[in-house]
Amino acid sequence: MKGLELKFYLHQINLAIDAKLIQQRCYRINLKYATHVKEEITKLLKIGFIRPLKQATWLRPIVVVPKKNRKIQVYVDYRKLNMVTIIDAFPLPFTDGILNTIAMHGMYSFLDSFSGYNQIRMHPDL
């Protein structure tokens, strides 16, 4: 998204005024997944999707999920953070609403970029 001003695509998490700092302990990880988790974190650091912090305030545990193809996926558990986040007044539309809108057209396409969820920049203060 080169050429766009940051204000148009810089994401910021807005917390409730009374939100208290939440720090969770790490979940235990099955030792057979530990190497893969380390490789994933190293890869994300290397390509700049994540960065090390000197001191973290909001700590979120990671979750390892085995997939049917015998690979694993590493996620972050944001449930407690979501509980103190201000809900977006303009959420994404429901799928059935989108399908009703495109139903009258002869053609449509779906675009899916690899790891699209990693392509939204976070506000640097987060």
N, C-alpha and C positions, 0 to 999 in steps of 0.2 A: 504494500500500500504506500509506495513511495510517492511523494508529491502532495499527500494529504496533510492538512494541519492536524497536530496531535489532538486538539480539542474535539475533533470529530470522531476519533476512535480510541481515545485513551480511557480505559475503564477504571472506575473508582468504586470501592465498596463503601456504601454509606451505612454507618451503624446508628442504632437507636441512641438517643441522648443518655439514657440510663444504662447503657451497655457496660458490663464489667469485663475486665480482661479475663480471658479464658485460656488456660494452658493445660493441655492434656498430655498424659504420658504416652510414650510410644506403645503401639500394640506389639505383641510378640510376633515374630516372623518365623515361619517354618525354615529351618536351616537349609533345606534343599533349594529355597528361593533366594537366599541371601546374596549369592553371587550375581544373580540376575538383577536384583534390586540395586546393588552397587553399580553394575554396568549401566543401568537405566539412569541413575542419578549422575554418574560421570558423563554420560552422553548429553543429558540436559544442561549440565554445567558448561560443557565444551561448546555447545552451539548457542549458548546464551539465553535459553528459555528460563533458567533459574539462576540465582546468584547466591553466593554465601553471605551470611549476615554475621556481624560481630556479636550482636545480641538480639535474639528473637523475643518478641513480646507475645504474639498470638501463636501458640504452638499447636499444630494439627498433626495427628498421626497418619501414617500411610497404611494402605490396605492392599494386600496382594490377592488377586483373583485369578485362579487357573481357568483357562479357556478350553473349549472342546478340542482345539487343534494342538493341545499339549503345551501351548505357550502360556505365558502369564502376563497380566496387565497390572501395572502399579497405579493406584489411585490415591488421592488424599481425601480423608474423611472431614468434610466441611459442615457436617450436620449441626454442631454446636455454634459455629460461626453463623450459619444461616438463621439460627433462632434469634440472633440479635441484629440481623441485617434489615434495613428498611426495604420493604417490598417495592419493586419497580411499578410505577403507576401505568406504564405502557409495556406490558409483557408481550412476548411473541404471540402471534395468533395461533389458534388451535388448528390442527391438521385438517379437520373436516371443513373449516372455513376457507382454508387455502384451496382445497380440492373443489369446493363449490365455485370458487372464483375462476379456476382454470378449466372447469368442465365444458364450457362453451367454446373453447378454442380447439383448433385442429391439431396443434402441436404444442408440446411443452418439453422442457428438459430439466434435469436435476444436475446441479453442479455440486461436487463434493471435493474439497481440497484435503490433501493429506494432513492430518493433525490440525484441522482448522481451529479447534479450540485453543491451540497454542499461538494463534496469529493475532490475538488481540492484546495490545500492550497494556500493562497495568500501570497505574499512577505511581511515580517513583517514590512517593511518601508512604506507600503501603509496605 
